[in-house]
C-alpha cells in the first residue's frame, strides 16, 4: 500500500466479526494526545492575513504540551476488495482458462488480501450475473485470507467465466441471504480501522530593537489603520506605527506558515536543521502540503472536461447536489 503523504503513520485495515484490544492497538486507538477537529471548508480560505482568524471559526484545540500531535481519519467503510486468486481447491493453484468455476454448485475458493467478508455474505465482482455466496469464515494464508464459496444461481449448468475471476478484479459486499427455517448464523459487520497522522508545531520568533528616545516621538504625518471593530484609528507617534507593523507582519508570517509550511523531517522522524542554540528546528506541514496529495492533478493540455471531472471527484458526496456552487480562482 502507498502512503497518502509523509504525515501518515498507519494504513487502514478491516476486520469482520469480533474486535479485540489487539485490533484497537493496531489501529493506534490507544489514548494519546489527539486533534480531532477537522477543517471542513478548506476551499474558502482566501490566503489573506486573517487566515488565523478564519480558521479559529472552526474551533480552537488547546494541547497540553508542545509535543508532536496525532489525529485520526477514516475513509469510506463501504469499499470493494481486489481478488488475488481463484482456486478449485483450498490452498491449490490458480484456475486455468478451461476450468468452469462453480459448475453444478461445486465449492471453490477465493483469496483476498483482507478479512473484509464473512460467512453468508453475498459478493459481486464486475458482473451481477454471477453472485457468489461465501460459505465459511476466512482462513489465514500468510497475510491473505481464503474464502470457501459457491455460485448462487438457480442453474446447475451455470459457472463463472474465467475472465470474471482474474487477479485485481474487485468484489463488493451486497447482503447476507439466509434460510427461512432454523437459520443458524447471519452476516457480521466489518469495522474499518482509521489512518493515523502525526504533525508538529512550527515555532516562529521575531525580535526588534528601538531606541528609548523614539518611544513617544511625534511625527509630521499620521498613519491611519482599521481596528478590529472596523473603525479608523490614527497612529500619531513612530512607536504606535512600529508596534502595529510588527504585529501585522508577524501575523502574516504565521498565516503563511499555517498554509504553506512543508515538514522538514526525514523518513526516520529526524529533523536535520539545527539552530544557533544547537537544538533542532522543527517545521510542521501546512494546510497546502496536507491537501496536495489528494487534490493535485497535473496535465499537459488544459481541458474543461478534465477540470469538470476533477471538481466532481472532489465534491461528490460532500455537498448537496442541488445547492453545489464552485468558485474557481487563479
LOPALUM-705568 format. One line per field, with one value per residue (C-alpha): x negated, y, z negated; residue in one letter. Coordinates in steps of 0.2 Angstrom, whole numbers, plus 5000, padded with zeros to 4 digits. Layout:
residues N
east <- X:...
north <- Y:...
up <- Z:...
residuo <- A:...
end
This chain:
residues 330
east <- 5000:4994:4994:5006:4991:4977:4989:4997:4991:5003:5013:5032:5036:5053:5059:5076:5084:5076:5065:5052:5040:5026:5036:5038:5019:5015:5027:5017:5033:5025:5027:5015:5014:5026:5033:5050:5057:5057:5057:5071:5071:5053:5058:5065:5048:5043:5025:5027:5018:5033:5031:5028:5045:5054:5048:5052:5070:5069:5064:5048:5040:5028:5015:5006:4988:4979:4975:4980:4999:5008:5026:5036:5045:5057:5060:5076:5080:5091:5077:5073:5058:5047:5046:5029:5033:5047:5045:5054:5047:5041:5023:5022:5015:5025:5038:5034:5044:5053:5059:5078:5079:5094:5102:5116:5115:5097:5087:5072:5060:5056:5041:5042:5029:5041:5053:5067:5081:5089:5099:5116:5111:5116:5102:5102:5087:5088:5105:5120:5125:5113:5117:5106:5111:5097:5099:5087:5077:5060:5044:5027:5014:4999:5005:5020:5037:5045:5064:5074:5088:5102:5111:5129:5139:5154:5145:5134:5126:5120:5102:5091:5081:5063:5061:5073:5061:5044:5032:5036:5055:5064:5078:5090:5102:5121:5131:5132:5146:5151:5163:5181:5181:5169:5155:5140:5130:5130:5118:5107:5102:5085:5076:5063:5048:5043:5027:5015:5007:4994:4988:4978:4979:4970:4961:4959:4949:4947:4937:4935:4925:4930:4920:4929:4930:4941:4955:4966:4958:4971:4971:4976:4990:5002:5004:5022:5027:5043:5045:5054:5071:5068:5065:5051:5038:5023:5005:4998:4981:4967:4969:4988:4985:4969:4979:4994:4982:4973:4989:4996:4981:4979:4997:4994:4979:4990:5003:4991:4983:5000:5004:4988:4975:4968:4962:4943:4941:4934:4942:4935:4943:4926:4925:4909:4909:4900:4902:4889:4895:4889:4906:4916:4928:4945:4957:4974:4984:4996:5013:5007:4995:5008:5021:5009:5009:5027:5031:5017:5019:5006:5009:5000:5015:5029:5047:5063:5070:5055:5057:5076:5072:5059:5072:5085:5072:5068:5086:5096:5105:5099:5112:5130:5130:5145:5135:5117:5108:5089:5079:5063:5048:5031
north <- 5000:5018:5032:5047:5058:5058:5063:5046:5033:5018:5010:5006:4988:4980:4966:4957:4950:4952:4967:4964:4975:4969:4977:4994:4994:4990:5005:5016:5020:5020:5036:5048:5067:5069:5083:5078:5094:5094:5109:5107:5122:5122:5129:5145:5150:5167:5167:5185:5190:5185:5166:5163:5172:5162:5145:5149:5149:5130:5129:5130:5115:5118:5105:5102:5101:5107:5088:5081:5079:5065:5064:5050:5050:5036:5033:5025:5009:5003:4998:4984:4972:4966:4947:4939:4922:4910:4891:4875:4868:4875:4881:4875:4884:4897:4891:4889:4896:4878:4877:4880:4888:4884:4872:4861:4871:4864:4874:4884:4896:4915:4923:4941:4952:4957:4948:4960:4947:4934:4918:4920:4936:4938:4946:4953:4956:4965:4957:4955:4940:4930:4932:4922:4916:4914:4898:4899:4911:4916:4906:4915:4911:4922:4940:4935:4926:4912:4910:4895:4900:4894:4902:4907:4904:4893:4884:4868:4871:4889:4893:4909:4913:4913:4932:4936:4929:4936:4945:4963:4962:4970:4962:4971:4965:4965:4957:4941:4929:4916:4901:4905:4890:4887:4898:4896:4911:4928:4940:4950:4969:4974:4988:4999:5005:5023:5032:5039:5055:5065:5083:5095:5113:5127:5139:5157:5171:5189:5202:5221:5235:5253:5267:5274:5291:5285:5279:5295:5304:5313:5313:5325:5315:5301:5283:5278:5260:5250:5241:5225:5235:5241:5259:5270:5274:5286:5282:5299:5293:5282:5268:5266:5263:5252:5241:5239:5235:5222:5213:5214:5207:5193:5188:5187:5175:5165:5163:5159:5145:5138:5137:5134:5126:5110:5097:5096:5079:5063:5046:5042:5056:5065:5084:5089:5108:5114:5132:5143:5135:5118:5111:5105:5117:5108:5114:5105:5103:5117:5115:5116:5101:5091:5093:5092:5073:5071:5087:5089:5085:5088:5090:5094:5101:5110:5103:5109:5091:5085:5100:5097:5078:5084:5095:5082:5070:5082:5087:5071:5065:5080:5093:5094:5092:5104:5118:5115:5130:5130:5146:5144:5156:5158
up <- 5000:5004:4991:4993:4988:4976:4961:4962:4948:4951:4965:4963:4961:4960:4949:4949:4933:4916:4912:4898:4889:4902:4916:4907:4903:4921:4926:4915:4905:4888:4878:4885:4887:4902:4913:4919:4926:4945:4956:4967:4978:4984:5001:4994:4987:4995:4990:4983:4967:4957:4961:4942:4938:4951:4946:4927:4933:4934:4916:4907:4899:4884:4882:4865:4872:4887:4892:4909:4910:4919:4927:4935:4951:4958:4976:4984:4975:4990:5002:5014:5012:5026:5029:5028:5034:5038:5035:5037:5020:5004:5004:5023:5038:5048:5060:5079:5093:5096:5078:5075:5058:5048:5061:5053:5036:5033:5020:5025:5016:5017:5010:5004:4995:4981:4970:4976:4979:4968:4969:4978:4987:5005:5015:5033:5045:5061:5067:5056:5066:5056:5037:5026:5008:4995:4986:4971:4962:4969:4966:4965:4978:4973:4974:4985:4982:4991:4993:4997:5009:5021:5035:5030:5046:5049:5064:5061:5078:5074:5070:5068:5084:5082:5086:5071:5058:5063:5051:5046:5051:5036:5026:5015:5002:5006:4992:4982:4988:4975:4975:4968:4956:4942:4949:4938:4941:4950:4958:4947:4948:4953:4945:4953:4944:4946:4954:4941:4945:4935:4936:4926:4922:4932:4920:4925:4916:4921:4912:4914:4906:4903:4895:4879:4887:4900:4888:4888:4903:4913:4932:4945:4953:4946:4951:4952:4949:4947:4930:4926:4925:4942:4936:4941:4928:4930:4926:4920:4915:4923:4909:4912:4930:4927:4915:4926:4941:4930:4925:4943:4951:4938:4941:4959:4957:4945:4959:4972:4961:4957:4976:4985:4972:4978:4965:4964:4955:4965:4966:4949:4940:4939:4941:4949:4947:4932:4925:4916:4899:4906:4905:4920:4930:4932:4946:4947:4963:4968:4975:4993:4990:4981:4995:5010:5011:5014:5023:5035:5053:5067:5085:5102:5111:5102:5104:5097:5097:5086:5075:5073:5069:5056:5047:5047:5039:5026:5021:5025:5009:4999:5004:5008:5027:5029:5020:5026:5032:5035:5036:5047:5044:5052
residuo <- X:X:X:X:X:X:X:X:X:X:X:X:X:X:X:X:X:X:X:X:X:X:X:X:X:X:X:X:X:X:X:X:X:X:X:X:X:X:X:X:X:X:X:X:X:X:X:X:X:X:X:X:X:X:X:X:X:X:X:X:X:X:X:X:X:X:X:X:X:X:X:X:X:X:X:X:X:X:X:X:X:X:X:X:X:X:X:X:X:X:X:X:X:X:X:X:X:X:X:X:X:X:X:X:X:X:X:X:X:X:X:X:X:X:X:X:X:X:X:X:X:X:X:X:X:X:X:X:X:X:X:X:X:X:X:X:X:X:X:X:X:X:X:X:X:X:X:X:X:X:X:X:X:X:X:X:X:X:X:X:X:X:X:X:X:X:X:X:X:X:X:X:X:X:X:X:X:X:X:X:X:X:X:X:X:X:X:X:X:X:X:X:X:X:X:X:X:X:X:X:X:X:X:X:X:X:X:X:X:X:X:X:X:X:X:X:X:X:X:X:X:X:X:X:X:X:X:X:X:X:X:X:X:X:X:X:X:X:X:X:X:X:X:X:X:X:X:X:X:X:X:X:X:X:X:X:X:X:X:X:X:X:X:X:X:X:X:X:X:X:X:X:X:X:X:X:X:X:X:X:X:X:X:X:X:X:X:X:X:X:X:X:X:X:X:X:X:X:X:X:X:X:X:X:X:X:X:X:X:X:X:X:X:X:X:X:X:X:X:X:X:X:X:X:X:X:X:X:X:X
end
